[in-house]
Amino acid sequence: MSTYLYTWNPKRWRWVDQSEAVYRVNNGEQYDMYWSCGNTKKIVVSDTFLLMKLGVDPKGIIGCGYISSTPYPLPHWNPEKAEKGQTALRTDLLFKALSEEPIISLATLQERYPDHKWTPEASGLTGPEPMASQLFSEIQTSSGFGFAPESASEVRLYAEGKSKTVTSRTYDRSLWARQACIEHYGYSCSVCGFNFEK
């Protein structure tokens, strides 16, 4: 099993449901999404990942979990490149720890491991061993973000046939306007004559 470093730069991509994702992960609910893995093709299901927030302070590792798919192409995350038909590789990530603030800050990483560059330009780079595994284990066993380890078969079960909650936005009519309309026009439809009271 390998550990890969994924990156997120809020200046380049707005993570619209980040707050909901943090809430779900920290309340024991499943949260997974696809993420760019750069040009890396050797990733396998049940490899682990660390998610590094860069570009905007505070910087550092904000999440980790399991990779639940092999790399596959999707339209490029850059709209201009996507318009030209370019694709980028993605993998599905199953988050087990996630925070809006760094769990391990960039400054801490640079102090502990000064010989490693913690600000890569692209996602999907193999984390340097044994550092990456140690960091993953540190988060996994921490009091604030700890989680039980997943076996390869459990991660595969999440990848194949996991349940998904679908939400949608609705616009409800005013109860007072509805009641005023019924009082004025009655319960019969003005188009077909169907009587809702009956």
N, C-alpha and C positions, 0 to 999 in steps of 0.2 A: 504494500500500500504506500502511495506517495502523497505528499501534501503540496498543494498548489496555492500560489499567491494570486488572488484576484484583486482588482483595483476598482475603485469608484471615485470619480471626480465630479462633484456636484456642479462644477462650471460647465461640464460637457453634457451631462445627462441628469435630468430632474427625476428623482425617485419619488413619484407622486404618492405612493402608499407606504412610505417608509415608517411613519408613525404607527400605522395599523400593523405593519409587519412586526415592529418591535413589540407592540402589545401582544400580538398573537404568540410570538415565540416565547415571550416571558410569562405567558399564561398557559403554557403546555400545549398550545394548538400548533397544527402543522402549518408551516409557511415555506413554500418553495417557488422559485422562479428561474427563468433562464438568464444566463449571464455570459457575456463575451469571454472567450478563453484564448484570445489572440490567435496565433497560428498553431497552437499545440493540438496535436491529434492523438497523442498516446494516452490520454486520460481514460480511465476505466471506472465503471460503476463501483462505488464504495471508497474511492480515493477521498481524501479529506481536503478541505480548503480553508484558507484564512482570507477574510475580506478586509482590505486596507483602504481607508478613506484618505484621499490625497487632494491637493488643489485648494482646499479651504480648511482653515483652522477650526477646531482642533483636529489634527491628523493622527492616524494610528489604526490599529486593528479594531474594527467595530463588530465583527461577526465571524462565525465559523460554522462548519457543519460537514455534510457529506455530499459528494458529487453523485447525482442519481441518473446520469445518462452519459453516453459517449458523445464526443463532439459531433454537431450537425450544423449545416449551413442555414442561415436565415438572411433576409435582407439586411444590409449593413446598417448599424446603429446611427451612422452619420447620414442625415437625409439627402445630402448632395450625392454621396456615393451610392446610396440606395436608389436614387433616381436614375443613375447610370447603369443600374442592374447589378451592382457589386454586392457580394454577400460577405458575411463574417461568421466565423464558427462560434457556436454557443454550446454550453452544457447546462443541464438542469442542476440547480443547487438546492439542497434540503437544509435549511437553516436550523441549527440547534442552539445557537447563542447569537444575540443581536442587540445592539445598543445604538442610540443616537450619538452618544459620546464615546470616545475610544475606550475599549476595555484594556488595551495596552497601548500607550501613547507612542508616537513616532520617536519622541525624544528618549523614551525608555528603551526602545528597540535599538536606537543608535548608540546609546550608552552601553547596553549589554553586549551588543554584537557590532562593534565599530567597523569591522572589516567587510560587512555586507551592505549593499546598496538596497535600502528599503523603499525607494521611490521609483519603481519601474514604470516605463511608459505604457506597457500593455499588461493585460491579465494573462493568466495561464502559465506563468513561469513556475517551474518546480522550486519549492522552498528549499533552502539549503539544509541538509540533514547534518546532525540531528536537531538543529535549532528549530525547524518548522514543526517537527513532531513534538518537541518539548513545549512549544508555545501552544499548540493545539491541546495537549494534555493539561497544561496549566489552566486554560480556560475551562476545559471539560470538568476538571475537579475543583474549580473555584466555588466559593460559597454563594456568590451572587449570580453566576451564569452556568453553574455545573449542570451536566446532563449525563444520562446513561449512554454508554457506547452502543452503537448499532452494528449488527453483523452485516456482511455483504448481502445475505438473503433478505434481511429486513429492509435495507436500503433499496434493493431491487423490487420488493413488494410496494414500497412507496412510489417507485418509478413506474410500475405497471399496475394500473387499476386503483390508484389512490382516489379518494373522494374529493370533490371540489365544491365549495360553496359559491354560488353565483348570486351576485347582488345587482340590483338595478335601481335607477332613480325614477320615482313616480311623482306626479303632480296632482295632489288631491284638491278637489273642488271645495269651496267654502261651504261648511255645513249650514251657515245662516242663509246664504244665497239659495242653496238647494231647498231649504224649508220655505223660504219666501216664494219660490217658484211653484212649489207644490200647493201652497195655500192659494196662490193666484190662479194657476192653470189646472189644478187637480192632479190625479194620479194616472190619467190616460196620456199615452204618447200622441203628440200632435201629428206625427208622420203616419204611423200604422194603426193607431187606435188601441193598441194593447194597454190594458188597465193593470197597473202594478199593484194596486190595492187588492184586487180580486186574486 
